[in-house]
């Protein structure tokens, strides 16, 4: 079990360091202060939760905030899912007999009819520019 990112072995090492640094005389006093701090922080968190519930309403206070965490969103996954969804819809539309196939467009290639003489200027349209 991890508490604040500290596993059991690290907690034991920190406890031994606390005994060595603080000494056995002051350790109970600091442990009591730490316990009071934790209780106060817990009380403040519960008070903030109750105040939020009173001011905003139960539906927002009971909301799962982890769903709104921006760190859980992977842009690559979101784009991939969007592209796959669009592809699946296109495949379904193509297989559906009720939807007519889009008309096939023919490419238009310009046809050169004549070449300019080596000293002749290219035509210039003054209205187009």
C-alpha positions as CSV (number, residue, x, y, z in Angstrom):
1,X,0.0,0.0,0.0
2,X,1.4,3.4,-1.0
3,X,0.6,6.6,0.9
4,X,1.7,9.8,-0.7
5,X,3.9,7.8,-3.1
6,X,5.8,6.2,-0.1
7,X,5.9,2.4,0.1
8,X,6.5,0.4,3.3
9,X,10.2,0.2,3.1
10,X,10.6,3.9,2.5
11,X,8.3,4.6,5.4
12,X,10.4,2.5,7.8
13,X,13.6,4.3,6.7
14,X,11.9,7.7,7.2
15,X,10.7,6.6,10.7
16,X,14.3,5.6,11.6
17,X,15.6,8.9,10.3
18,X,13.0,10.8,12.3
19,X,14.0,8.9,15.5
20,X,17.7,9.7,14.9
21,X,17.3,13.3,13.9
22,X,14.6,14.3,16.4
23,X,15.6,12.0,19.2
24,X,13.3,9.9,21.3
25,X,12.4,12.8,23.6
26,X,10.9,15.1,20.9
27,X,9.5,12.4,18.6
28,X,6.1,12.0,20.4
29,X,5.6,15.8,20.4
30,X,6.2,16.0,16.6
31,X,4.1,12.9,16.0
32,X,1.2,14.5,17.8
33,X,1.6,17.7,15.8
34,X,1.6,15.7,12.6
35,X,-1.6,13.9,13.6
36,X,-3.3,17.2,14.4
37,X,-2.2,18.6,11.0
38,X,-3.7,15.6,9.2
39,X,-6.9,15.9,11.2
40,X,-7.2,19.6,10.4
41,X,-6.5,19.0,6.7
42,X,-9.2,16.3,6.6
43,X,-11.7,18.6,8.4
44,X,-11.0,21.4,5.9
45,X,-11.4,19.1,2.9
46,X,-14.8,17.8,4.3
47,X,-15.9,21.4,5.0
48,X,-15.0,22.5,1.4
49,X,-16.9,19.5,0.1
50,X,-20.0,20.4,2.2
51,X,-19.8,24.1,1.2
52,X,-19.5,23.1,-2.5
53,X,-22.6,20.8,-2.1
54,X,-24.6,23.6,-0.5
55,X,-23.6,26.3,-3.0
56,X,-23.7,24.3,-6.3
57,X,-25.9,21.4,-5.6
58,X,-25.6,17.6,-5.1
59,X,-25.2,16.7,-8.8
60,X,-22.0,18.8,-9.2
61,X,-20.6,18.0,-5.7
62,X,-20.9,14.2,-6.4
63,X,-19.3,14.5,-9.8
64,X,-16.4,12.3,-10.7
65,X,-13.6,14.8,-11.2
66,X,-11.1,12.2,-12.4
67,X,-13.0,12.1,-15.7
68,X,-12.1,15.7,-16.4
69,X,-8.4,15.2,-15.7
70,X,-6.6,16.4,-18.8
71,X,-3.7,14.0,-18.2
72,X,-5.9,11.1,-19.1
73,X,-6.5,12.3,-22.7
74,X,-4.2,11.1,-25.3
75,X,-4.6,13.1,-28.5
76,X,-3.3,10.3,-30.7
77,X,-5.9,7.9,-29.3
78,X,-8.7,10.5,-29.8
79,X,-7.7,11.2,-33.4
80,X,-7.3,7.4,-34.1
81,X,-10.8,6.7,-32.7
82,X,-12.3,9.6,-34.7
83,X,-10.7,8.3,-37.9
84,X,-11.8,4.8,-37.3
85,X,-15.4,5.9,-36.5
86,X,-15.5,7.9,-39.8
87,X,-14.0,5.0,-41.7
88,X,-16.6,2.6,-40.2
89,X,-19.4,5.0,-41.1
90,X,-18.1,5.3,-44.7
91,X,-17.9,1.5,-45.0
92,X,-21.5,1.1,-43.7
93,X,-22.7,3.8,-46.2
94,X,-20.9,2.1,-49.1
95,X,-22.4,-1.3,-48.3
96,X,-25.9,0.2,-47.9
97,X,-27.9,-0.4,-51.1
98,X,-30.3,2.5,-50.3
99,X,-27.6,5.1,-50.7
100,X,-26.6,5.8,-54.4
101,X,-23.0,5.8,-55.2
102,X,-21.5,9.3,-55.7
103,X,-21.0,10.2,-59.4
104,X,-17.5,9.6,-60.7
105,X,-15.8,12.8,-61.7
106,X,-13.6,12.8,-64.7
107,X,-10.4,14.7,-64.5
108,X,-10.1,17.6,-66.9
109,X,-6.7,18.1,-68.5
110,X,-6.0,21.3,-70.4
111,X,-5.5,20.9,-74.1
112,X,-2.8,23.0,-75.7
113,X,-3.9,24.0,-79.1
114,X,-1.1,26.3,-80.2
115,X,2.3,27.4,-79.0
116,X,3.6,31.0,-78.7
117,X,6.3,32.2,-80.9
118,X,9.6,32.7,-79.2
119,X,9.3,36.5,-79.1
120,X,5.5,36.7,-78.5
121,X,4.3,37.8,-75.0
122,X,1.9,35.6,-73.1
123,X,-1.7,36.7,-73.0
124,X,-2.5,38.9,-70.0
125,X,-6.0,39.4,-68.6
126,X,-6.1,42.8,-66.8
127,X,-9.5,42.1,-65.2
128,X,-8.3,38.9,-63.5
129,X,-5.6,40.6,-61.4
